[in-house]
Amino acid sequence: MTTSTPPSAAASPLDLVIFGGVGDLSVRKLLPALYMAHLHNNLPASTRIHALGRQPWDRAAFVEFIQEKVPGFIEAKAYNMASWQGFLERLDYVALDATQAPDYAALGAALQPGSDRVYYLATAPSLFVGICANLAGAGLIDANSRVVLEKPLGHDLASARQINDDVGQYFQEQQIFRIDHYLGKETVQNLMVLRFGNTIFEPLWRSPYIKSVQITVAESVGVGSRAGFYDGTGAMRDMVQNHLLQLLCIVAMEPPVSLDPDAVRDEKLKVLRSLRPMTMADVAKDTVRGQYTAGAANGGAALGYLQEANVPPHSSTETFVALKAHINNWRWANVPIFLRTGKRMAARQSEIVIEFADLPFTIFQDSPRQSVNRLMIRLQPEEHIQLQMMAKEPGSGMRLRPVSLNLDLETAFSERRAEAYERLLIDVIKGRLTHFMRRDELEAAWSWVEPIINGWQQLNEKPKSYTAGSWGPAASSALMAREGSSWVEES
């Protein structure tokens, strides 16, 4: 499979088209990210941004809507009137029903002649094939066109394959950018450098020197306005199948031969294909499903999941997943990989923890045999890397205490740190595929996840309850304890 960058003449104008252009994702993430790219001169001079929606607006009504909604999602110090006005001049609005082929004539009329085109499908996946077919029917796709697909990409393996087949009728693989915003985070990309740009960790980055790996993506918010979507999806499909498995790939992959997109994604694919398939017994023993009940979160009372608006009263959808995985290769043999994600948890925290093996023997009789050697990579809310080691306590005797070596990325570099969507949108514009999922990656992830979901259906057990504002069901701690480990959590 070749994934050469789509050709693009430097002088060609750029049209960036957002389907769902007045939706939540566009208002909260895409347009603020594009403003920041404009502010820092990272958009080609001839870039036009076309928001598409069903609202019967003209451009003036759309700009009025943007003026009201978007600035609140831009960092205050980055917002200035001159740059904002310049950004607004790039914007256009096309009233369009994505399901109606005749509407695409208006889009074609709005695009710049001979432009490179980026189509961002911030819509339900059920609309993807229709949009692509209508774009092709209107003659709006060529070799320089790119399409960005938002998750969720499928509900299971069969639907993921169908989406890939359908979109693949109109766009070549090298034109398809399956976006996972976690791959745009600075610390995630720094993890590649930590692993492959330094020599100090590589000799230890394997069994038996690593005791366990844990990856947590915890959210303090509930389902909110997404309940209608979320109840048919659940935490496994919403978070594990994409975000957590992508983080695991970067932690566990072998060194690629280069940063060429296929070289990197080939190694990630090997990790996904090396995940040990779960049997029914594994699903029952090594996975935990949870659902939050009423409690306190973010400084106030929080409803339980079943009390949230638009959630069926007897829903068995999981809002929490913890599981133990294994990678069947020499590097990771017998190293348990713990994945955890949930809503309404005690804190918003995304973190990768590499726990190194215990000492085989200690000469420090005043201290416990178990050392605390951990590499902790925090993705949010702040981004930093911390190495926990043992040091001597001050005073007489040889008592040891854990201490930390900290790399605070926000203070280590004076340069501005772009948000994930801004960085990934620039990658799309430049045709860089490294931080986007390839088709075979997506399908390999579904191949591993789907038997777990099917196993839950066969077990027919209700999710375990956990109080909003806690760290999840007690069973998730027991899952770790069986391996002599514990979740690393904020107090």
Secondary structure, DSSP 8 states (H G I E B T S, - for coil): ---------TT--EEEEEETTTSHHIIIIIHHHHHHHHHTT-S-TTEEEEEEESS---HHHHHHHHHHHSGGGS-GGG--HHHHHHHHHHEEEEE--TT-GGGHHHHHHHS-TT-EEEEEE-S-GGGHHHHHHHHHHTT---TT-EEEE-S---SSHHHHHHHHHHHHTTS-GGGEEE--GGGGSHHHHHHHHHHHS-SSSGGGSSTTTEEEEEEEEE-SS--GGGHHHHTTTHHIIIIIIIIIHHHHHHHH----SSS-HHHHHHHHHHHHHHB----HHHHHHHEEEEEEESEEETTEEE--GGGSTT--TT----SEEEEEE-B-STTTTT--EEEEEESSBSS-EEEEEEEE---S--S-TTS-S----EEEEEEESS-EEEEEEEEE-SSSS--EEEEEEEEEHHHH--S----HHHHHHHHHHHT--TTSB-HHHHHHHHHHHHHHHHHHHHHT---EEEETTBSS-HHHHHHHHTTT-------
